Amino acid sequence: MLTRPQAQARHFADELIAQGVQPNQIIIDPIMKIAPVEAPCDISACKGLIITSANALSYLPVALRGSRLPCYCVGESTSQAARALGLDAYHLADTARALCDALPTACQEGPLLHLRGAHTTLDMAEHFPSNPLPVENLVVYEQIALPLQAETHENLRRSSPVILPIFSARSAKLLGKLALDWQPHWAVALSPAIATLCHEAGFGQITTATQPNRQAMVAVITPLVDVKGG
């Protein structure tokens, strides 16, 4: 069961199908959607950008497109997408916390602008509170909660286990708030931090990807589908 935003869920479903998962084994029911947030953007003093999610690039302010500003990214695919929009992007780390550790070495001059969603587990403006590397937040999108369909609730209440790939803390928290028993089901978490939230939500089985990327998630899920189907 894929609960990512619709476009991301369909893309991930295609990756699973390419690895042998049958389309009828996949349910797509987003638990949230991504929507733009209109925000003023003054880049006159900005020395660089921080991108921790590819969602931010979907709503990159027009003033930043083609600006060739240094852009410090989480994930190689996000870095590639940033370069395609005319930014001088660097794949600095695979998680936001690792990026925080690497950033002072990679960049000595601020201010930097963190383009992010309304919900975050790491506020970089607070993480780098003072000179020489001040960071400011710019919220360019929001993650709006969606109700799961009635049919999905019925599927989850059956005894047969369902595998849920969980890519974000926001998704894990939203699932944990539902009046559902997650004990029969299997969470595949993108990171140890998300795995902790899955444990708090009550999942009976939790597996964490070896790396925080889609390829590692596919590598975990494919054999689990075989075991479940067998």
C-alpha positions in Angstrom: 0.0 0.0 0.0 1.5 3.3 -1.1 0.4 6.4 0.8 2.8 8.9 -0.8 1.4 11.9 -2.6 -0.3 10.7 -5.9 2.5 11.5 -8.4 5.2 10.1 -6.2 3.2 7.0 -5.4 2.6 6.2 -9.1 6.3 6.7 -9.9 7.3 4.4 -7.1 4.7 1.8 -8.2 6.3 1.8 -11.6 9.6 1.1 -10.0 8.2 -1.9 -8.0 6.4 -3.2 -11.1 9.7 -3.0 -13.1 11.2 -5.3 -10.4 8.5 -7.9 -10.7 5.7 -6.8 -8.3 2.3 -7.3 -9.9 0.1 -4.3 -10.4 -2.8 -6.0 -8.7 -0.6 -6.3 -5.6 -0.3 -2.5 -5.3 -2.8 -0.1 -3.7 -2.3 3.6 -4.0 -4.1 5.7 -1.4 -2.3 9.0 -0.5 -2.4 10.0 3.1 -1.4 13.6 2.1 -1.0 15.8 -0.9 1.5 18.5 -1.7 0.3 22.0 -2.4 2.1 25.2 -3.1 2.5 28.0 -0.6 2.7 31.5 -2.0 5.7 33.3 -0.3 7.7 36.4 -1.1 11.2 35.7 -2.2 14.0 38.2 -1.9 17.3 36.6 -3.1 19.3 39.8 -3.1 21.3 38.8 0.0 21.1 35.0 -0.5 24.4 33.2 -1.0 23.0 29.7 -1.5 20.1 27.3 -1.1 19.4 24.2 0.9 17.0 21.6 -0.6 16.1 18.6 1.6 13.2 17.4 -0.5 12.5 17.3 -4.2 9.0 18.6 -3.4 10.6 22.1 -2.9 11.9 22.1 -6.5 8.4 21.6 -7.8 7.5 25.0 -6.4 10.9 26.7 -6.8 10.3 30.5 -7.0 10.7 32.0 -10.5 13.4 34.3 -9.2 15.6 31.3 -8.4 15.3 29.4 -11.7 18.4 29.6 -13.7 20.1 31.7 -10.9 23.2 29.4 -10.7 23.1 29.8 -7.0 25.0 27.2 -5.0 22.4 24.6 -3.9 23.2 22.1 -1.2 20.9 19.0 -1.5 19.9 15.8 0.2 20.0 13.0 -2.3 21.5 12.6 -5.7 18.2 12.6 -7.6 17.3 15.9 -5.9 20.6 17.3 -6.9 20.1 16.3 -10.5 16.6 17.9 -10.5 18.1 21.1 -9.1 20.7 21.3 -11.8 18.0 20.9 -14.4 16.4 24.0 -13.0 19.6 26.1 -13.4 21.0 25.8 -9.9 24.6 24.9 -9.1 23.7 21.9 -7.1 25.8 19.7 -4.8 24.8 16.3 -3.4 26.0 17.0 0.1 24.3 14.1 2.1 21.6 11.5 2.0 19.7 12.8 5.1 18.9 16.3 6.5 20.9 15.7 9.7 24.0 14.6 7.7 23.7 17.7 5.5 23.7 19.8 8.7 27.0 18.1 9.7 28.6 18.6 6.2 27.3 22.1 5.5 29.8 24.2 7.5 32.7 22.5 5.7 31.1 22.9 2.2 29.9 26.5 2.7 31.5 29.2 4.8 29.3 32.2 3.7 25.7 32.9 4.3 22.9 33.6 4.5 21.5 30.4 3.0 17.8 29.9 2.2 16.2 26.5 3.1 13.3 25.9 0.8 11.1 23.5 2.7 7.6 22.3 3.5 5.3 23.5 6.3 6.0 20.4 8.3 9.5 19.4 9.1 11.4 17.4 11.8 14.5 19.6 11.5 14.4 23.4 11.5 17.7 24.5 9.9 17.2 28.1 10.8 17.3 27.0 14.5 20.2 24.5 13.8 22.4 27.3 12.4 21.2 30.2 14.6 24.1 32.6 14.1 27.0 33.8 11.9 29.0 32.9 10.0 26.4 30.5 8.5 22.9 32.0 9.1 20.1 30.0 7.5 16.6 31.3 6.8 13.5 29.3 6.1 11.2 29.7 3.1 8.1 27.5 3.1 7.2 26.9 -0.5 4.8 23.9 0.0 2.6 22.3 2.5 1.8 18.7 3.2 -2.0 18.5 3.6 -3.5 15.4 5.3 -6.0 13.3 3.4 -8.4 10.6 4.7 -7.8 7.1 3.6 -10.6 5.5 1.5 -13.2 3.3 3.1 -12.0 0.4 1.0 -8.4 0.9 2.4 -9.7 0.8 5.9 -11.4 -2.5 5.2 -8.3 -4.0 3.7 -6.2 -2.9 6.7 -8.7 -4.5 9.1 -8.4 -7.9 7.5 -6.0 -10.4 8.9 -3.8 -10.5 5.8 -0.7 -8.4 6.3 -0.1 -5.3 4.2 3.3 -3.8 3.4 3.5 0.0 3.7 6.6 1.8 2.4 6.9 4.9 4.6 9.1 7.7 3.2 8.5 10.6 5.7 8.0 11.4 9.3 4.8 13.2 8.3 3.3 10.1 6.8 4.3 7.9 9.8 2.7 10.4 12.2 -0.5 10.6 10.1 -0.8 6.8 9.9 -0.2 6.5 13.7 -3.1 8.9 14.4 -5.6 6.6 12.6 -8.0 4.4 14.5 -6.4 1.2 13.0 -4.5 -1.7 14.5 -1.1 -1.7 12.7 0.1 -4.8 14.5 -0.7 -7.2 11.6 1.1 -5.0 9.1 4.7 -4.4 7.9 6.3 -1.0 7.7 9.3 -0.4 5.5 10.9 2.8 6.7 13.2 5.1 4.8 15.4 5.8 7.8 15.9 4.8 11.4 14.1 8.0 12.6 11.0 7.0 10.6 11.3 3.4 11.8 11.1 4.8 15.4 7.8 6.6 14.5 6.5 3.3 12.9 7.3 1.5 16.2 5.4 4.2 18.1 2.4 3.8 15.6 2.3 0.1 16.6 3.5 -1.7 13.4 4.1 -5.4 14.1 7.0 -5.7 11.7 9.4 -2.9 10.7 12.3 -3.0 8.3 14.6 -0.1 7.6 16.1 0.5 4.2 19.9 0.3 4.1 20.1 3.7 2.4 17.6 6.5 2.5 16.6 6.3 -1.2 14.0 4.8 -3.4 16.3 2.1 -4.8 17.0 0.8 -1.3 13.3 0.8 -0.5 12.6 -1.3 -3.6 15.3 -3.7 -2.6 13.6 -4.3 0.7 10.0 -4.5 -0.5 10.4 -6.9 -3.4 11.4 -9.9 -1.4 8.8 -9.1 1.3 6.1 -9.2 -1.4 7.3 -12.6 -2.4 7.3 -13.9 1.2 3.8 -12.4 1.8 2.6 -13.9 -1.5 4.1 -17.3 -0.7 
